[in-house]
Amino acid sequence: MKILFVSMPSVHVIRWIENLKDTSHELYWFDVLGRGRLDTLDSVTQFVDWKKRKVKYIKGEYFLNKKFPVVYEKVQPFLEVIANEALENIINEIQPDLIHSFEMQGCSYPILKTMQKYKCIKWLYSCWGSDLYYYQQFASQLIKINQVLSRVNFLHTDCKRDFDLAKKLGFQGKHLGVIPGGTGYHIQELEPNKLPVASRNIILVKGYEHHLGRGLNILKALHGIQNKIQNYEVVVFGAHTKVIDYINSQNLNFTVFDRHGLSHDELLKIMGKSLIYVGNSISDGMPNTLLEAIVMGAFPIQSNPGGVTEEIIENGKNGFLIKDPNNIKEIQQYIEESLKDEERLRNAQSINHTISRQLDYFLNQKKVVELYERFR
């Protein structure tokens, strides 16, 4: 079977594709965002460098795109080759049996027109993060979401919430199941990096602070209980500028890594030494960092947008669910409760060890391979 993947150059896509390395499928990848080659299997044929100008750059294009995106979208096809055109050329060249797009706004919207033209081609869409939950609140986005979901034949999600949402927003196709976006972890290989609860002393914080991330509120919560966490090392990873600036301005004795400061393997090793992990946002899918914290034995304190996190965390048992991402006192309370109750932490680690079996790479690899067998 010929499978054409459409995505951004993401580590999650790389991991997903690698699950198919021992299959007989012909694999192709379309660089829909024009960001360059994907670091993936040599057997994957990649379509890159497709963005070409039709006319010379016209002064004011950038301004028009930023200030009046709807207008720019209408004139863009006259200025340059767009994703829909490039995809149509690829379809005519390789005649794919299945097109699998990952993510909605950047990677599925741009190919909708062509997918509506070629309705005989099966379309599988993988819902990521805030694709549906966050963007459903905007009228202009809701129209596009409905158009994509009405055309999509098959759906993969990383949580049950998004399948339920997709049905409400126009999806009438077949749901192929819930599989983690990163498709799982090599549990046995990671085991030596996991310390027992009594040997852990790191409070690990996800430092995202942007339109969705609320890492700054975690730092403010920790700042307010500095006298109670003096015996712990606070490590902040993936920190955006606002987070770094806050740490510096308040002279906080925290170890901080920016967005590219740690490799994935380095982060997992730190998680294996972390007593608690705190992640906070106003919107997300099933957070990969939450799953990684669970696998590595850190006690998770995580926001719960749309009820997604409660699919895996029972509040107070194997983690804490942040009800209000903007409530610093609530975050503070959960951190304090976690640190003073070692028995809770040990019990949670035991529960999460059982849960982590469902996150095993080989189990989920089998699910991914079987998913595509349904199309034969």
C-alpha positions, 0 to 999 in steps of 0.5 A: 500500500502507498501511504503519503504522510503530510506533516510538520517535521516533528519528532512524533512523526519520525517515531510514528513512521519508524513503526512501519520500517519492517512492513511492505508499505511504500512510504512517502512524506510531504513537507507541507510547511516547507521546512525541509527534509525529515530525519527519518527512514531512508526508504521514505520518499520525501517531497520537499522544496516545492515552494516556488514563486510565480511572480517576484515578491511584492512589497506588502505581502508579509503585512497582508499575511499577518494583518489580513490572512483571509485576504492573503489566502485568496491572493496567495495562489497567484503569488506562489505554489501553494500546498494544495497544488503541490499535493495534487502534483504528488497525487498524480505522480504516486497515486497514493492509497492513503493520505495521513495528515498529522495536526489540523491547522498547519497540516490539514487545512492547507490540503483540504481543497485537493482532498475534496477534489480527490474524494476517492483517496482515503484520508486519515487524520491524526488529531494533535494537542489543541487541534479541536479543543482550543480552536473550536471556540473561534468561529472562523476556525470552526468552519474549517475544522468542520470542513476537514472532519466532514471529508476525513474518512478515518481518525486517530486520537491520543485521547478519548476526549478528542474523538468525542469532540470530533463527532460533535464537530462533524466527523462521521468516519471511523475512529481507529483508536487511541494511541499516544502521539509518540507511539510509546516508550522503551520501558525496559531500557528506561528502567535503570534510569528510574530512582526509588521515591526516597532517592528523588529530590527534583521538582521538575517544571515544564516551562512553556509560557505562550498562548496555551502554556501557563508555566509562569504560574507554576514558578510563582507557586514555587516562589511563594513556598521557597522556604518549604522547598529548600531541600529540593532542586527545582529544574525548569525545562523547555522554558520560554523567554518570559519564564527565564526572565522571571527566574532571573528577575526574582533571583530564584535558585532554579536550574533552567533549560530553554526550549532547546536546552535538553535532548529528549534522552536527557529529559527522560533521565532527569524525569527518572530522578524527579520526585514530582513533575508539574505541567500547566496549560489552558489547552492540550491533548494528552501531554507527551511530557505527562506520559513520560513523567508517568513512565519515569516514575515522577508524581504528576501534577497536571492541568486537565483541559476538557477532562483529558488528563483525568483519562489517565490520572485519578486526582489524589491517587496517582497524581493531582489534576489542576482545575484552574491553570491560572490559580497559583494557590491551587498549584501551590497546594498540590505541590505542598501536599505531594512533598509532605506525603511520601506514602502517596508518592510511593503508591502513585509510582506503583499505580503509574508503573502499571499504567506505563505498560500500556505506553510500551513502545512494542505494544503501540508499534503493533497497534500502529502496524495493525491500524494500516492493515485495516486499509488493505 
